[in-house]
Amino acid sequence: MAKLPVLISRPGERAGPLAEAIEARGLPVKRLDVMDLEPLPETPAMRSAWLDIDHFRKVVVVSPFAAECLVEALNRYWPQLPVGIDYYAVGASTAALLHRRLGVRVHVPSPSAGEDTSEALLKLASLHALDEQRVLLVAGEGGRPLIADTLGSRGARVTRLVVYRRRLLDPDPAMAARLANGDYRALVVSSGEILEHLARWCTEAALNQPLIVSSARLATLAGRLGFNVPVVASGATPAALAVAVARSSAPEEADVDHDDLEKG
């Protein structure tokens, strides 16, 4: 009998590396395409922020897609990047994208932080005592106000720039049936919004299958939604999530690398 697949819910191009990391452990993967990311049309406020990017002391980017939008705008308005700006990213994937596309050094929480990446970012020493520093926060529509509120409370003059929207989609009939029947090995989710959305299709069978999440905060949300087998990965990177998937599977079927499990 064919192996049951691991379902992944990561949207857009970022699903590819996650699928590859899990497949490298001998497990088949199927994508749940339940979220689209759409850049927002440029507004006067956006254009003003891009043109005045050199007036900001720090730029904080909350997701890889926000980073894509930032890179596109800076390439359009700034053939040569201004100096003197400190860049921050909530996660390693966002930091890697900014470094690769802009060539900038990016501050990022330690992978060993072992907590929600927003909280971990806010623990960085250079984000304390911000005394009137101008900070640009590049984000998507909605989301938690934690970063903006916390930086503001520390004295920063925060400009929150919303550059994209998320659009939730219903699972296609085949995927809806898998969720209804628990017909999969594990479900991988690293977004609270997606987790709450998918819970609508999860019956008792699905709620008793392993759910791989990227933070303790998501595990708490999963418990409130009725999921009984949350497995918390050491982070949201493809490697960390793949290790957690392997940990939730039978060793003889998952081809688990025990050294990786100890590190994760």
N, C-alpha and C positions, 0 to 999 in steps of 0.2 A: 504494500500500500504506500502511495506517495506520502512524503512527509507533509504535515500541515504547514502552511506558510506563516511567517511573521508578518503582521500587518503594520505598516508605518504610515504615519499621518503627517509627516513634515511636508510643508507646501513647497512648490516651485523647484528650482534647480538643486536646492539643498537636499532634496530627497535622494538624489543619485549617490553621493558619497556615503550616506547612511545605509542605503541598500547594499552597496559594495562591501561595507564593513561587516554587515551581518551575513551576507552570502559567503564571505571569506571564511566564515566559521561553519560552512556546510549546510546552512539553513536557507530554504527558499523564502523569497520576499514578495509581497504584493503591496502596491501603493493604494492608500485610501485618499483619493483626490477630493478633499472636503473643504479646501480653502484656496481662494485665489487672492493674490496680492496685486493691487493695482496702483501705480503711481498717480498721484493727484496732479491736476493741471497746475502749472505755476501761478501763484497769486502774487500781488504786489508785495505782500509781507515776505514771501519766499525770496523773491528777487532782491529785495532790500537786504535780507540776511546774507544771501550769497555775495552780493557786491560788497558788503561790509564785514566779510568774514575775518578780515584782519583786525577788526575792533574787538573780537572775542579773545579772551585769554585761554579758554578751554572749550573743546567741542566734545560732547558726549553722544555716542551713537548706540542705540538700543538693540539693533538687530541687523543681520546681514542685508536685508532688503532696504532698510534705512541707509545702510552704508552704500549700497548701489546707487540710491537716489542722490546721496551726498557727492559721491565720486562724479556722477554724470554732471551735476551742477557745477562743481569746482572745475572740471575740465572745460566746461563751456565758458565760464567767466574768468578763470585764473589759469592762463597758460603756464605760469610759474607760481607755485604755491607761496603764499606769504609765510614768513618765519615767525617764531615766537608764540605759536599756538600749541597747546598740549592736547593731544587726542586721547579719548577714553572709549572703551568698548565694553559692553555688558558681558560678552562672551568671546571665547577664543576664535570662533569662526568669523565673527564680525571684525575682530582685531586683525586676523590674517588677511581678510579681504582689503581692509584699509591699507595695510602695509604693502600688499602686493600691487594694488592699483595706484596708490598715491606715494608710496615710498616713505611713509612717515612712521615714526616710532609710536606705538600705541600702548597706553597703560591698560591693563586688564587684570581682573581678580585672579588670584592663584587657583589653579585647578584643584588644589587640595583644600579649598575653602570649605567644601562640604556643606554648602547651603545655597539658597536661592542666589543667583548671580547678581541681582540688583542690590541685595543687602551686602553681598561681598564687595561689590564695586564701591559702595558708600563707605566701606571700612578703610579704603586706601588713604594713607596719611595726607596725600596731596589734595584730597577733596574735603579737608577740614579747614576751618578758619579761612573762609573765602573772601571776607571783607571787600564787598563792592566789586569783586571780579565779575566780568561779563562772561556768562556761560551759555553756549548754544546747545540745546538738547534736540537731537534729530530723531524723530520717532514716527510711529504709525498712529492712525486714528484709534481713539479709545486707549485701553491699557491703563495700568496703575499709575497714579500720580506720585508714587513714592520718591522717585529720584528728584523730580522737580521740586516737590515740597521740602525734601530734606536739604537739598542744596540751597534753596531759598532761606531756610531756617538757619543756615550757616553763614549767611551774609552775601550769597551770590545774587547777582542780577540775572535771572534765568529767562532766556527766550526759548520757548518750546515750539519747535517747528514741526508740524504734521505734514509728512511728505507722501504718505501712501495710506490706502485703506485695505482692510481685510474683508473679504466677502465669503461667507460660509455657504457651502454647497451640500445638498443631500448626497449620501453615498449612492452609487449606482445600484441597481437591483441585486446584482451578484454580491456586492460587498455588504449591502443591507442584510442579505440572507446569512452571510458569514457571521455578522455581528449578532443576529437574532439566534443563531444556532450555536454560537461559541465555536465555530468551525475554523479555528486557527490556533497556532501555538502560543503566540503572545501578541499583545497590542502595544505599540510604542508611541507615546505621546509626550511632547515637551512644551505644550501650550495649554494653559487653563481654559482658554476660550474653545479650543478644539475638543478638549476633554469633556466639557459641559455639553457641547454640541453632540458628540458621539454617544454620550450616555443615553440619549433619547432612543437609540436603536439597540441598546444592549439589554438583553433579557438576562434571567438568572444564570443561564449557561455562560454567557459572556462575562458576567460579573464575577464568575468563579475562575476565569482564565487569568494567567499572569498579565499584569499591566505594568509596563516599564515606563517610569517617569524620571524626569531629570532633576528633581529637587524634592526636599521634604515638604515644601509648601504644596506641590502638586500631589504628593502622596496624601496629605491631609484632605485636600479637595476630593481626591478619589474616594477616600473613606466616607466622606459625607454623601457622595453620589452612589454609594453602595458597592463599590469595587472591593473585593475581598482579598485579592492577592497582589497588592502593589509592591513593586521592586524598585527601589530608588537607586538610580545610576549615580556615579561619582560626578557627573556633569552632563552637559547637553551635546558634547562632541560626538561624532559618529563612533569613535573608538570606545568612549565611555558607555554609550548606549548599547553597543554590540557586546561588550563585556557583560552588561546586566542581562541582556537577552540570553547569553550563554549560561549565566548563573541560574536563570529560571528554567533551563532546559535540562533534560537528562544528559549526563556527560557523554555517554556513548553516541548520542545523536547529535550533540552540539559541537563536538570537536573542540572542547574547551581547552584553552591555554591556561594552565593553572598559575603560571608566573604572572600572566596578565590579571588574573582574578585577584592575586595578592596585591598587585599595584592598584587595582581599581577599588 
